[in-house]
Amino acid sequence: MTLNIRNDEADALARELARIDGISIPEAVITALKEAIGTRLSQETATQSARRILASRGLSFKTSRQPLSGAAYHELDHELTGKE
């Protein structure tokens, strides 16, 4: 399967990365995509951030903690927007 991107900025960025690394344009695209995917996968989730912040203060989530129901989000949305 072929990837064909017709975008001047994408082309310029791929060429610049290829020049900097001394590699081909396809290799530069692969490198950039792998790095972007790795970065995103290594980032903290909101829950992980909350756990870290709580732990730094000697706190933690309650073990009996349950996720909110969809109805709770629905009610909150209506409360915030003032719409029924």
RAZI-V346601 format. One record per pair of residues at least 6 apart in sequence whose ideal C-beta (glycine too) atoms are under 8 Angstrom apart, sorted by the first residue. I is the first residue (numbers start at 1). J is the second residue. D is the distance in Angstrom with one decimal. If there is no record, write none. Layout:
BEGIN
((I;J;D) (I;J;D))
END
This chain:
BEGIN
((3;29;7.4) (5;11;7.4) (13;32;7.8) (14;25;5.1) (14;28;5.1) (14;29;5.4) (14;32;7.4) (15;25;6.2) (15;28;7.7) (17;28;4.1) (17;31;6.9) (17;32;5.9) (18;24;6.1) (18;25;4.8) (18;27;7.0) (18;28;3.9) (21;27;7.7) (21;28;6.4) (21;31;6.8) (23;31;7.1) (44;52;7.2) (50;61;7.5) (51;60;7.2) (51;61;6.8) (54;60;5.5) (54;61;6.9) (78;84;6.1))
END
